[in-house]
Amino acid sequence: MDTPKVLADAFTHHLDGFMNTLSKIVQGGTNFGNFPLDLSDNVLDAAFEKLALATSYIRTIKNSHKGVCSLPGELLDKIFSFTAYHLDDFMPFSTRLQWMDLRWHPSILSGVCRYWRAVTLSYPSMWSTIYLGDTNGYAGLDFAQMCLRRSYGSLLRVYIDCFQPIPPETYFWTSETLASQSVRFKSFHFRAPMVDERLLVVLAECPAPQLQNLSLQLTSRALPPQVPTLFAGFLPELKRLTTSFCSIWPHHLTTLTHICLDDPPMALQAAQIVELLACNLQVEVLTLGSTSTRPMSLEEEVLEPAAPISLPQLRDIYIHGHCSTSFCARLLNAIRPAPTAAIQIECKEQRRPTTSHTLVTALARLPFVGNLSAMKLATHLTPGVLTTPALSIQGTGISSLDLRYSADIHEMASNQYMAALLSLLSASGTCELWIERDLVITREPLWQRIFFSLPLVTRLVLGPWDRYPILGNAPDTSNLTALCVIDETLGRALPCPLLEELVVIGQLKPALDRWLTPELKDFLLSRKDRGFPIRKLTIVEEVKKRKFGGDKILAGDLEALKEMVAEVIHLTEIPKLHIRNLDEYLRQRREH
């Protein structure tokens, strides 16, 4: 039988493999807290296999004579760090941590056996995470004091999370004892309804030369305090900054890679954000958001930089909440992100949802747009708010774009919006176009202009639609007709000359209960007669318990389609489709 040392080494190897795979999974997502939808089964199977191997080795160790107590102290330290330090994140307070019961804390682990107790006492890093809060998951002030004593000279991770104002005893210990150890801070995360300005004054005088992560989040909508220059302004290692309901001090921060400004006060102008970015050209992630009904906007007198700020490492931009289109547009005009950037904008304007074309125009000017190979268009009425239509444009490829914005229906139907949309589509390298629904573009000439701006499109995806569509969700077939209209000014050319594949998700005419509608038949025959045939047709009846049409596709319709198209794929049910994973799903289906 292998020795415990060999088993421990094997366990470490497979656990490292699992963690590396897990890191790839996280990096492949949106980087804004959403689980990536385009993961292949191979990646997930690899992660599962690594974890299963690690589990089998730990089970073997458990069943051996010497047991798990024979694991080296370094390995125990590594295992415990995977569990005890899980809060050290860019946004550590995204949810209340009421479930955390500290079962993996070294004070509990030290009671397993004498060896584990010796290990926990020999590794101060195990005690370097300090929690203070008033929820059920925290052990209290005495426990935090013990952790500080046993951490010795190791770097500290501090989490202070309170529903109520900080109790006097906790405040005194935090401002006196804990603050005096600021030179050891690696992470400092604070969330409470209000921040005692006395605590801010104390923190302003305590240098933190090794601080890498800083979160200062207020949950009260009262007038936010003016945050002074914290930690004596000496933060040479600070990489991640998260603030909520409080101002920042941009002129002292020059080493940031992750910036999250959530619910900034109105006193914080976009000029300060641009100034902060200008001082941190190495920034990788930018998150801006506001839940205030008064949208964030740029003041007219604020001068934009003479040239856009080059941010070659900026790979993720997330803007959400009540941010105006002018704010988003002028901010994007002031920066130049990485060519592989991912931009996600999910905003709504309640008072005056107009000028969406300015934002679309700004996006079209960004150099990364040329990397988009797939685009998805959708405009629809927001459920329950029929007077506020929502605009949705998604693009994926080497870069990605996700625009979800409330907009004025009349403005979206204007020539300005159409020109901006055509500019965005023309700048992209779109080979795959998804049309989920559209409330504005309902005329053939408009669709024809769109299709002529996309000469590289090889796949067109239509749908999905509801069985009983509400206003604005009904499928429109004018886009199919537009693809068959000859443009006399372009030498009798058809739009999208490279188009060879059509995917239909749901019936085009649900009321007819037929899949082979006259519009679809005319489209297929017209393209075929003019020398631009559709070579592959995929029909999807159901997407994850969401049926489209009351009846299955008729056998006669299916046979007629096979006579017009070389390859017809009929899918009765598939998982929820995403713009990134259609090819992967079809490939896996063919293999199985």
ABEGO torsion letter per residue (X at the ends): XBBAAAAAAAAAAAAAAAAAAAAAAAAABAGAGBBBAABBAAAAAAAAAAAAAAAAAAAAAAABAAEAAABBAAAAAAAAAAAAAAABBABAAABBBAABAGAABAAAAAAABAAAAAAAAABAAAAABBBBBABAABAEAAAAAAAAAAAEABBBBBBBBBABBBBAAAAAAAAAAAAAAAAABABBBBBBABBBAAAAAAAAABBBAABABBBBBBABABBBBBBBBBGGGBBAABABBBBBGBBBBAAABAABABBBBBGBBAABBAAAAAAAAAABAABABBBBBBABABBBBBBAABBBBABBBBBAABABBBBBEBBBAAAAAAAAAABBBBAABBBBBBBBBAABBBGAAAAAAAAAABAAAAABABBBBBBBBBBGBAABBBBBBBBBEABBBBBBBBBBAAAAABAAAAAAAAAAAAABABABBBBABBAABABAAAAAAAAAABAABABBBBOBBBABBBBGABBBAAAAAAAABBBAAAGGBBBGAABABBBBBEBABAAAGBABBAAAAAAAAAAAAAGBBBABBBBBABBGGBBBEABBBBAAAAAAAAAABABBBBBABBBBBBAAAAAAAAAAAAAX
